[in-house]
Structures are given as C-alpha cells and as structure tokens.
C-alpha cells in the first residue's frame, strides 16, 4: 500500500514510522475478510480489516480528527487478530488499530452515554474489589437486569451468579512447590477472575505447585492494562504496565505465568508498549520475554501422568487472544488429551465468540450474535463440557451455553489429583 506521510513527521515520530511501515506491508489481497468475524456477520467492507486499514490510513496519514464513521467501524473491531493469523504479508494490524484507537481517544468527543459507559469500565474493571461490588450489585438486581437496555444492561448481565468476595490469591505471598522446586514463577492475578470464578486460580496454583513450581503473587502487581488500552487510553495502560514490570522484576522469577489469555497477549507486548521510555524499556522487554500462558509452561514442564482419568468429551473453545494473539494452538488440546480427555473442536474455530474484553459491553448486539453462532457450533459437538483458557469467553458463553463451562486448568488439575471442577456434577 502506498503511503504519503510527510518526511518531517516520519523523522520526528516513531509511531508515525510504525504506522507507515505497517500500512506499506498491506497488499490489498483481502484474505483477511474471510476470517474476520464482523465482516462475516455484517458483509460491510469497512467492517473488515482491509476496510479499517483504509480508514486508519486516511486518518493517521493526514493527522486529522477521527470522524463518526471511522469511530463506528474501529469500535466494531473485536481485536480478535484472526486477520493476523490469515495475512500472508504479515501486516501488524494489532499495533495499527491500537494506534488508531489512541488517536480516536485524543481527537473525538463521544456522545454522553458512550463516555459514561467507558468511564465506568475504565474505573471498575481494572480493580478487583470495585468489580466485585459492581457484580454484587448486578447479581442483586438480576430480577430486573433483563429489562435494562443496551450497554448498561450488558454490564448488569455479567453477574450471572453471586461474585466471590475473596479468593486464595488476594494478597501477596509465596506458595511453595510440592517436592523439588523446578521453577520460580510469578502468577499474574487477573482483575475479574477472582470475582467471577476464583476456583480457576486455585486450580492453577494446585496444578503448578504439583508440577514443581514455586509461585509468587507479587506485591504491587495489578491489571495488565488491556481493558483501558483497548479503549485507546494509552497513559493508564502504560501506568499499569509499569507497575507490573516493577513488581515482577523485583520478584526475581523465571517466568510470569498468565491463566487469562487476554492478559497474556498484553503482557507479552509490554516491550512494545513501553519502548519509548528508556527507564522502563529494558525491564519491560525482559518481562515480556518471560511471560507465558499456563498451557505453555505445563507443556514445557511435561504433564504428570493422570491419576484420575475421566472419560469426558471436551469441546475446546480456543480464545482468540490465545490462538491468534499468542499463536498458541496445539498445547491446550494436547494437554487435555494427555490427561485422558477426548477433545473435539467446533467448526469455524477461528471465529470470535464475541467476548473480546469489554466488547460484549460496548457492542452488545454484535457480541450476542457472535455468541449465538459460537454456541451453536459448540452444541453441535455433543460434548460433556466446554473448556477454554479465558475467563471472558467462559463468562460470555455461559449466557447461552447449556453445558458446563470450565477453564482448561481445572480439567488438568482434576485429572492429576485435584478436586472435581464445581461446574461438573458427579
């Protein structure tokens, strides 16, 4: 793609050079349209990666304020990154759309309701205790929640059960390995998971300590920053990244293990996010290099022989942030099969379920349509349980799925000596 950024802007601004390089990589082939969930759903070229690239090019190249048209179609992007898996030219769509969202946030004044919803999301989601109380309010209001329209109703709908008001990893601590210590790791504490399903973290701790990992819940760690970053709030996202880099660097760990794939994609990109801050860049790159999904670390350690094989058919839902964002495709399935489960995959497994972080709240109707499509493909497998590696997907799918939903680590923990996941009845 030909670009026309001025030489002065290219010389002065690294992000302008980045946008220029990314745009020039695109060859207009359109392969991305076939795997883009919003294009498949809506059939609008501007709701495809290629169409959005044209919109971003015009906006960034001419350094002009975002228009309502641009905002509409960029907001509809799930950031599922399926396009990056498909693209034969290696277009770095992730960083281009992130740059576009920052530009939108700086140059476009949203309608009052949009501003209110985004302010609530940015204020509540990155803070576990605030999120807990918000979910408790939503749970108490569940008799009338279905009558609340639009995005506020979608927020209330997240509270599908009473939230947990405490979890086993709420405080900084070191949890010793069982037997010989093979590795010292930091376990990232996600913002919403301790409230929505603290058993996922408990299962992760049991599973990793059983495999010889000493686990550090580092003092000072917090939200990965994804929730605000995806809304174009660059500075809050950077502040959260700095706090985590500081905490995990001080902890002196071999790996940073993440059991929420959306967070993992973000943490692995800290080196890029903080690249322009000399005092942070080196440590950020080091932490990004240490970051691994829990399935990666288990595959590297080698899953112990299952002590309690379970003849369950598992429908594996690959979270976009795992299969596209981190390019982790085989490890979760291989681990489940090694643990004795029969794993089945839905058709169109590459398409997003519609959760996508805050997307299910900011774009509730599109998210609902994508969820319905995904649930239909999962039900067609006639499995006993649905497993995934992302709490956002699990909570989103629960609204329509008539099957138990569990995190992959819960099934692995059960097979290697842990308790039965609460979602699975005897």
VMD Tcl script that draws the C-alpha trace (Angstrom):
set ca {
  {0.00 0.00 0.00}
  {1.37 3.41 -0.97}
  {1.60 5.98 1.81}
  {2.19 9.73 1.87}
  {3.32 10.66 5.36}
  {5.42 13.81 5.32}
  {9.19 13.34 5.76}
  {9.10 15.68 8.77}
  {6.53 13.53 10.60}
  {8.40 10.33 9.74}
  {11.60 11.79 11.12}
  {10.05 13.12 14.31}
  {7.70 10.37 15.49}
  {8.40 6.65 15.98}
  {4.69 5.80 15.95}
  {4.24 7.58 12.62}
  {7.08 5.48 11.23}
  {5.43 2.40 12.69}
  {2.10 3.21 11.03}
  {3.85 3.91 7.74}
  {5.70 0.59 7.83}
  {2.57 -1.39 8.72}
  {0.44 0.25 6.04}
  {3.09 -0.38 3.38}
  {3.04 -4.09 4.24}
  {-0.62 -4.46 3.21}
  {-1.09 -5.63 -0.41}
  {-4.93 -5.34 -0.52}
  {-5.30 -9.10 -1.08}
  {-8.45 -9.38 1.05}
  {-7.63 -12.78 2.54}
  {-8.39 -11.23 5.93}
  {-12.04 -10.62 5.06}
  {-12.88 -14.32 5.03}
  {-11.72 -14.80 8.63}
  {-12.94 -11.50 10.14}
  {-15.95 -12.15 12.41}
  {-17.56 -8.76 11.86}
  {-17.20 -8.92 8.09}
  {-18.62 -12.46 8.05}
  {-21.53 -11.20 10.14}
  {-22.20 -7.82 8.51}
  {-20.76 -8.11 5.00}
  {-19.53 -4.49 5.06}
  {-16.04 -3.90 3.66}
  {-15.48 -1.19 6.27}
  {-16.07 -3.82 8.95}
  {-13.21 -5.91 7.62}
  {-9.50 -5.48 8.44}
  {-8.80 -4.22 4.91}
  {-11.56 -1.63 5.15}
  {-10.45 -0.50 8.58}
  {-6.87 -0.20 7.34}
  {-8.04 2.24 4.67}
  {-9.90 4.28 7.29}
  {-6.89 4.31 9.60}
  {-4.55 5.24 6.76}
  {-6.62 8.28 5.84}
  {-6.92 9.42 9.45}
  {-3.31 8.86 10.53}
  {-1.65 9.90 7.29}
  {-3.47 13.24 7.26}
  {-3.30 13.63 11.05}
  {-6.95 14.63 11.17}
  {-9.53 14.18 13.93}
  {-11.47 10.94 13.90}
  {-14.87 11.12 12.23}
  {-18.03 9.36 13.46}
  {-17.69 6.97 10.51}
  {-14.16 5.97 11.49}
  {-15.12 5.58 15.14}
  {-18.11 3.39 14.27}
  {-16.10 0.86 12.29}
  {-13.00 0.84 14.51}
  {-15.21 0.37 17.58}
  {-16.76 -2.65 15.89}
  {-13.36 -4.34 15.62}
  {-13.04 -7.14 18.19}
  {-9.22 -7.07 18.11}
  {-9.50 -10.84 17.79}
  {-6.45 -10.75 15.47}
  {-7.74 -13.56 13.27}
  {-6.68 -11.35 10.38}
  {-3.06 -11.53 11.53}
  {-3.17 -15.33 11.52}
  {-4.56 -15.26 7.96}
  {-2.49 -12.44 6.45}
  {0.17 -13.74 4.01}
  {2.06 -10.42 4.18}
  {2.47 -10.22 7.95}
  {0.55 -6.96 8.42}
  {0.85 -5.90 12.08}
  {-2.81 -4.99 12.39}
  {-2.75 -5.14 16.21}
  {-0.40 -2.21 16.64}
  {-2.01 -0.23 13.83}
  {-5.52 -0.45 15.32}
  {-4.17 0.32 18.80}
  {-2.52 3.45 17.43}
  {-5.78 4.38 15.73}
  {-7.72 3.98 18.97}
  {-5.31 6.26 20.81}
  {-5.79 8.85 18.07}
  {-9.58 8.48 18.33}
  {-9.45 8.95 22.09}
  {-7.43 12.15 21.68}
  {-9.39 13.72 18.83}
  {-13.02 12.56 19.06}
  {-15.66 13.57 21.61}
  {-18.03 10.68 22.11}
  {-21.73 11.00 22.90}
  {-22.54 11.27 26.63}
  {-23.70 7.64 27.04}
  {-20.56 6.33 25.34}
  {-18.42 8.43 27.66}
  {-20.34 7.22 30.72}
  {-20.05 3.54 29.82}
  {-16.35 3.78 29.01}
  {-15.68 5.74 32.20}
  {-17.42 3.05 34.25}
  {-15.48 0.29 32.51}
  {-12.14 2.03 32.95}
  {-12.84 2.82 36.59}
  {-14.27 -0.53 37.69}
  {-12.83 -3.42 35.67}
  {-9.09 -2.91 36.42}
  {-9.75 -3.01 40.18}
  {-10.84 -6.36 41.59}
  {-12.66 -5.11 44.68}
  {-14.55 -2.46 42.74}
  {-15.50 -5.10 40.20}
  {-16.66 -7.44 42.97}
  {-19.01 -4.84 44.40}
  {-20.28 -3.91 40.95}
  {-21.02 -7.58 40.21}
  {-22.71 -7.97 43.58}
  {-24.97 -5.06 42.69}
  {-25.70 -6.65 39.32}
  {-26.44 -10.01 40.94}
  {-28.85 -8.46 43.42}
  {-30.54 -6.61 40.55}
  {-30.81 -9.74 38.37}
  {-34.67 -9.89 38.52}
  {-34.81 -6.61 36.59}
  {-31.47 -6.77 34.75}
  {-33.06 -8.18 31.59}
  {-35.19 -5.06 31.33}
  {-32.17 -2.72 31.35}
  {-31.43 -1.78 27.73}
  {-28.19 -1.62 25.76}
  {-24.75 -1.39 27.28}
  {-25.85 -0.83 30.88}
  {-27.92 -3.99 30.60}
  {-24.92 -5.84 29.20}
  {-22.87 -4.76 32.23}
  {-25.58 -5.95 34.61}
  {-25.79 -9.21 32.68}
  {-22.18 -10.09 33.51}
  {-23.30 -11.01 37.04}
  {-24.62 -14.47 36.25}
  {-24.05 -15.67 39.82}
  {-23.09 -14.15 43.14}
  {-19.47 -12.98 42.91}
  {-16.82 -14.32 45.24}
  {-15.84 -11.66 47.77}
  {-12.42 -13.20 48.41}
  {-10.01 -15.60 46.76}
  {-6.91 -17.53 47.73}
  {-4.56 -15.14 45.92}
  {-5.94 -11.78 47.04}
  {-2.75 -10.98 48.93}
  {0.94 -11.02 48.06}
  {2.53 -14.32 49.06}
  {4.89 -17.12 48.08}
  {3.38 -20.59 47.67}
  {5.97 -23.38 47.87}
  {6.29 -26.13 45.30}
  {5.31 -29.68 46.17}
  {8.51 -31.69 46.29}
  {11.59 -30.40 44.48}
  {11.35 -26.83 43.17}
  {11.84 -26.85 39.41}
  {10.98 -23.23 38.71}
  {10.09 -19.98 40.47}
  {7.21 -18.24 38.74}
  {5.02 -15.19 39.19}
  {1.34 -15.95 38.68}
  {-0.47 -12.96 37.27}
  {-3.57 -12.04 39.22}
  {-6.32 -11.06 36.77}
  {-8.77 -8.29 37.71}
  {-12.12 -10.01 37.22}
  {-11.33 -13.72 37.54}
  {-11.11 -13.74 41.38}
  {-14.66 -12.38 41.49}
  {-16.20 -14.37 38.65}
  {-14.54 -17.74 39.33}
  {-11.77 -17.88 41.96}
  {-11.60 -21.67 41.57}
  {-9.66 -21.14 38.32}
  {-6.78 -19.55 40.22}
  {-7.00 -22.16 42.96}
  {-6.78 -24.95 40.37}
  {-3.85 -23.20 38.68}
  {-1.95 -22.99 41.97}
  {-2.59 -26.65 42.78}
  {-1.59 -27.75 39.28}
  {1.62 -25.71 39.09}
  {2.84 -26.49 42.61}
  {2.17 -30.18 41.90}
  {4.49 -29.81 38.91}
  {7.31 -28.30 40.97}
  {6.65 -24.57 40.65}
  {7.17 -22.13 43.50}
  {4.52 -19.46 42.95}
  {4.94 -15.78 43.73}
  {1.92 -13.49 44.00}
  {3.97 -10.33 43.67}
  {3.43 -7.27 45.82}
  {2.26 -4.35 43.69}
  {1.05 -6.23 40.61}
  {-2.35 -5.30 39.19}
  {-4.35 -5.06 36.00}
  {-2.41 -5.85 32.83}
  {-3.85 -2.72 31.19}
  {-5.77 -4.39 28.37}
  {-9.18 -3.06 29.41}
  {-8.13 0.58 29.10}
  {-5.66 0.06 26.26}
  {-8.39 -1.35 24.00}
  {-10.40 1.80 24.65}
  {-7.50 3.98 23.48}
  {-6.46 5.13 26.97}
  {-2.73 4.88 26.44}
  {-1.39 6.54 29.57}
  {-3.42 4.50 32.10}
  {-2.40 1.34 30.22}
  {1.27 2.31 30.43}
  {0.96 3.09 34.15}
  {-0.46 -0.39 34.78}
  {2.28 -1.98 32.70}
  {4.97 -0.12 34.66}
  {3.52 -1.30 37.97}
  {3.59 -4.93 36.82}
  {7.08 -4.68 35.35}
  {8.31 -3.22 38.65}
  {6.59 -5.92 40.72}
  {7.70 -8.91 38.66}
  {11.25 -7.63 38.20}
  {11.59 -7.24 41.97}
  {10.18 -10.76 42.50}
  {13.12 -12.34 40.68}
  {11.16 -15.03 38.84}
  {11.99 -17.37 35.97}
  {8.62 -16.93 34.27}
  {5.47 -14.84 34.51}
  {2.56 -17.25 34.07}
  {-0.82 -15.98 32.90}
  {-4.01 -18.05 33.02}
  {-6.20 -15.45 31.27}
  {-5.21 -15.39 27.62}
  {-6.41 -11.83 27.00}
  {-3.97 -10.62 29.65}
  {-1.21 -12.81 28.27}
  {-1.36 -11.14 24.86}
  {-1.00 -7.75 26.53}
  {1.84 -8.70 28.90}
  {3.81 -10.25 26.06}
  {3.60 -6.87 24.32}
  {4.95 -4.77 27.22}
  {8.26 -4.32 25.40}
  {6.42 -2.53 22.60}
  {4.10 -0.57 24.88}
  {6.98 0.90 26.92}
  {9.53 1.08 24.11}
  {9.73 4.90 24.22}
  {10.51 5.05 27.96}
  {14.25 4.48 28.43}
  {13.99 3.81 32.16}
  {11.43 1.05 31.58}
  {12.10 -0.36 28.12}
  {14.75 -2.96 29.06}
  {12.84 -4.37 32.03}
  {9.60 -4.36 30.02}
  {11.22 -6.41 27.27}
  {12.61 -8.83 29.85}
  {9.19 -9.33 31.46}
  {7.54 -9.73 28.06}
  {10.10 -12.43 27.22}
  {9.35 -14.24 30.49}
  {5.57 -14.15 30.03}
  {3.92 -17.47 29.14}
  {0.42 -18.85 29.07}
  {-0.23 -21.54 31.65}
  {-0.56 -24.12 28.86}
  {2.92 -23.22 27.59}
  {4.57 -23.74 30.97}
  {2.78 -27.05 31.53}
  {3.79 -28.26 28.08}
  {7.38 -27.30 28.84}
  {7.39 -28.99 32.25}
  {5.61 -32.09 30.95}
  {2.21 -33.03 32.33}
  {2.43 -35.70 35.01}
  {0.62 -38.99 34.46}
  {-3.10 -38.61 35.15}
  {-4.05 -40.18 38.45}
  {-7.78 -40.00 37.84}
  {-8.58 -40.42 34.12}
  {-12.03 -39.15 33.20}
  {-13.83 -40.31 30.08}
  {-15.26 -36.90 29.24}
  {-15.78 -35.38 25.82}
  {-14.39 -31.84 25.95}
  {-15.39 -29.21 23.41}
  {-12.36 -26.94 23.33}
  {-13.07 -23.29 22.58}
  {-9.86 -21.57 21.50}
  {-9.86 -18.00 22.78}
  {-8.80 -15.54 20.08}
  {-6.20 -13.99 22.33}
  {-4.60 -17.43 22.65}
  {-4.82 -18.82 19.10}
  {-4.33 -15.52 17.23}
  {-2.83 -13.08 19.73}
  {-0.24 -15.52 21.09}
  {-0.29 -18.14 18.32}
  {-0.81 -20.91 20.87}
  {-2.83 -23.50 19.01}
  {-1.87 -27.04 19.98}
  {-0.73 -27.02 23.61}
  {-4.14 -26.83 25.36}
  {-5.62 -29.59 23.20}
  {-2.52 -31.77 23.56}
  {-2.51 -31.35 27.34}
  {-6.18 -32.26 27.65}
  {-5.68 -35.36 25.53}
  {-2.61 -36.32 27.57}
  {-4.80 -36.02 30.67}
  {-7.20 -38.59 29.22}
  {-9.97 -36.44 27.79}
  {-11.40 -36.77 24.30}
  {-11.12 -33.31 22.73}
  {-13.38 -32.11 19.93}
  {-13.20 -28.79 18.08}
  {-16.10 -26.77 16.62}
  {-16.33 -25.67 13.02}
  {-15.12 -22.13 12.37}
  {-12.97 -22.40 15.49}
  {-11.02 -19.35 14.33}
  {-14.05 -17.04 14.71}
  {-14.51 -15.00 17.88}
  {-17.28 -15.74 20.39}
  {-17.92 -12.02 20.85}
  {-16.50 -11.57 24.34}
  {-13.29 -9.71 23.41}
  {-12.70 -7.98 26.74}
  {-15.05 -5.02 27.04}
  {-16.54 -5.62 23.56}
  {-19.50 -7.58 24.91}
  {-20.49 -4.41 26.78}
  {-19.59 -1.71 24.26}
  {-21.09 -3.66 21.31}
  {-23.71 -5.88 22.99}
  {-25.80 -6.71 19.93}
  {-22.89 -7.79 17.75}
  {-21.43 -9.70 20.70}
  {-24.74 -11.50 21.18}
  {-24.93 -12.54 17.54}
  {-21.37 -13.84 17.57}
  {-22.04 -15.73 20.80}
  {-25.16 -17.40 19.40}
  {-23.19 -18.54 16.37}
  {-20.37 -19.91 18.52}
  {-22.69 -21.69 20.96}
  {-24.47 -23.42 18.07}
  {-21.17 -24.82 16.80}
  {-20.18 -25.96 20.30}
  {-23.53 -27.64 20.98}
  {-23.26 -29.49 17.66}
  {-20.27 -31.41 19.08}
  {-22.46 -33.14 21.71}
  {-19.71 -32.82 24.30}
  {-19.94 -33.17 28.07}
  {-18.18 -29.91 28.87}
  {-16.78 -26.79 27.20}
  {-13.24 -25.75 28.10}
  {-11.38 -22.54 27.33}
  {-8.36 -20.60 28.56}
  {-10.01 -17.22 29.04}
  {-12.47 -16.14 31.74}
  {-14.04 -13.58 29.43}
  {-15.04 -16.26 26.93}
  {-16.33 -18.56 29.65}
  {-18.50 -15.89 31.26}
  {-19.80 -14.65 27.91}
  {-20.70 -18.11 26.60}
  {-22.45 -19.02 29.85}
  {-25.42 -16.83 28.93}
  {-26.45 -19.26 26.18}
  {-24.48 -22.48 26.54}
  {-26.40 -25.37 28.06}
  {-23.24 -27.19 29.04}
  {-20.81 -26.81 31.96}
  {-18.01 -24.35 31.20}
  {-14.60 -24.73 32.82}
  {-11.09 -23.42 32.40}
  {-8.60 -25.84 30.85}
  {-6.51 -25.85 34.05}
  {-9.48 -27.09 36.06}
  {-9.72 -30.23 33.93}
  {-5.96 -30.77 34.06}
  {-5.96 -30.28 37.84}
  {-8.82 -32.79 38.24}
  {-7.05 -35.40 36.12}
  {-3.78 -35.11 38.07}
  {-5.18 -35.35 41.58}
  {-7.19 -32.19 42.18}
  {-10.88 -31.91 43.02}
  {-13.72 -32.15 40.54}
  {-14.46 -28.72 39.00}
  {-17.55 -27.29 40.72}
  {-19.31 -26.84 37.36}
  {-19.21 -30.61 36.75}
  {-21.81 -32.55 38.65}
  {-20.96 -36.13 39.72}
}
mol new
graphics top color blue
foreach p $ca { graphics top sphere $p radius 0.5 }
foreach p [lrange $ca 0 end-1] q [lrange $ca 1 end] { graphics top cylinder $p $q radius 0.2 }
display resetview
